[in-house]
Structures are given as C-alpha cells and as structure tokens.
C-alpha cells in the first residue's frame, strides 16, 4: 500500500497525485492509500477526506460508470467545471469572463444509451460498470428522468429477444412527447420471427417507435419533440440535447445574443434545436450534414404556425464550410459543432466579419482553439455561460457571444 496526497482533478474527474498517480473517486486535498498498479491507484482508502466530500445520492454510484462526481459537493463540481473552461481558454492565451453555470436538476436526463445483455437466468440492462465491461443495473438511478426509467424493462426484453450472452445490445432511448423512442444496435440479424417478437415488445411497453439498427420495426405512432412552436419527428437515434433544462439554457443565450437579427444562419443545425425557435423572429438558414435530421427540421417548420421562413441546406461543414461570402448575407450566425469543433467553418466565420456569432460547444478545448481564431480576426467575446446538462460527469458545455468590432 502506498500513501498519496491528491493535488487536483484531471479532465476526466479522477484525482491526480504527484507522479502522476490517478486515483478515481478522490478529491483535491485528500490523503489516500491504495495499491499502485502502474500509474493508477486501486483499493483506495480515504485517510483524510476533503471538506467537499459528500455521501453520493445514488446507491449505484460505486459500481455504475454513469456518474463520476457524486462524491463531491455540488458547488465544488460547478466551480471545477467552470475552471475547466478557464484552463482551456488560458492554454490559447485567452482570458474571458465566466458569467455563471446552469446545472440541470437531478432526474432530468431525457435520453440515454443503456447496455443490455442476456444472462443465464434472463437479461439485465443498465450502464457499464466503472472501469469494466460489466453491466450495472440501476433501478434507483438519480440521474435519469423517471419517464426514461421505463425504457429499462423494454431494454431487457429486447436483449432476450435479439441479444446474445456474448455481445452487448446498445439501447438508445429518448423521451418524446408521446412516448419513448428506442433504437437498438448490436443484436441479431432481423428475420420474420424476430420482427414479430420486436413488434410485440413495442406494443407491450407502449413504445412510440422501435428501430433495430437502421430499420424501423415498429412505428406505433410517430415520436414527436416540441421545439419552440414546432413538433418534430427526429430520425431514429438522432442527436438531442440531454435535458430539457439544458436545451432551454442554451436556447435562452442564443436568443439573447441574436436578438434583433433579421437573417440568421444556423450551422450544424441538427433537428432544429435553435433554428426553429429563432424562426419566431428571424429568417433562418439551417445547414446540416445529416439528411434525416434536416428533413425532420423542414417538416416541423412546414407544419408549424407563426414562423418566419426557414431554408435548409444539406452540407458537410467540415469538408465544405459555408464561405465568407455566403455568410455575409446574414446578420448573425449560430453554431453548435460536435466535439471536434469547427476549425474550417470558424476560419470562414472569421473572414466573413458577420456582426454576431452565438457559439455553443461541448468541448472547451476545441472551443478555445476556434475562439482564438475569431479573436485574432477582430471579434470580441462576451461573458461565457457554462451549461451542465451531464450532471455528476466530467462533461462540460458552454455558449459564448462574439461581436465584430473592427471597422
């Protein structure tokens, strides 16, 4: 056994001592003992606990890998997440004001991917265990919305019907306005009996829609999401903000930043999280590479009332970003790229001198890289709002404002 003092948390939420030695489920300032395995500490005993240590609210926390930071006080976690943003910005030579952090409440996650597998006695479904491939069942999960918990019995039945004892079935589940939408991957190939069995499972659990890999096998009713004034039916497995509260926080900032704009371009528009609400006051041009999500956005707009025109363009913004000349036709740009960021598109935004940019990001590191490009081109950043949709995780999201100032 060796003794260590935890100096800080790493970007994944593990405690780090001198060495470096990685110690999961520890906090800065703690003295801990454990068995050193390479650079990782196992069988950890807390000798001197941090004043920020609390009793985890979920009884599954120790075994489940779904949460990393339930052992830390909420205020500490909030400050740590804001510091992750400051650190990423500092690495690019940027100092910016963090206005606040908005954290989604407990029991608010509206989408999750469960792991399910057949067992000798039946089936099990939950999340992968901490640092293991084992599945931990989570009947009392404090993270997920209660309505989403209803997908767990369906996931077990899906594993029984089309899974195996060797492979894990990934069951992506989303709460919609009219039921749960499920897309399962990693199961057996479809045949007649399996199709019938899956249809029976969808009926038994009152699923809105059930997809098996890329094929919809049961569509009892079109699953719909309310986005602003529009009702949208996303393609199976489509991206959706993790909580309704988080989506509202991001949208509120997007509205504030683009207020007064008459023509807005929405880059990486998805199913219309921002495009459709912003169309209440502005003409919006939505650009997205996924044809299914773009079609859902367009259909939602066409059947909504009281929205200004929304035009849609299918385009891979990584390989073929909107040019500065194309962007110049708009008053404001909204951008929410994947974790890789948007280096090519940001370069065109910087060259366009578009007056206003509302920039959301799920990766502070790539955001800082892209922000530096904008700042070097004459943009000024406003205060940053950190949005914590993935409560108790190491995941950090944010939204920032950029205004062009050079004559």
Secondary structure, 3 states (H helix, E strand, C coil): CEEEEEEEECCCCCEEECCCEEECCCCCCCEEEEEEECCEEEEEEEEECCCCECCCCCCCCCCECCCCCCCECHHHHHHHHHHHHHHHHHHCCCCCCEEEEEECCCCCECEEEEEEEECCCCEEEEEEECCCCCEEECCCCCCECHHHHCHHHHHHHHHHHHCCCCCCEEEEEEEECCEEEEEEECCCCCCHHHHHHHHHHHHHCCCCEEEECCEEEEECCCCCEEECCEEECCCCCCCCCCEHHHHHHHHHHHHHHHCCCCEEEEECCCCCCCHHHHCCCCEEEEEECCHHHHHHHHHHHHCCCCCCCEEEEECCCCCCCCCHHHHCCCCEEEEECCCCCCHHHHHHHHHHCCCEEEEEECCHHHHHHHHHHHHHCCEEECCEEEEECCCCCCCCEEEEEEEECCC
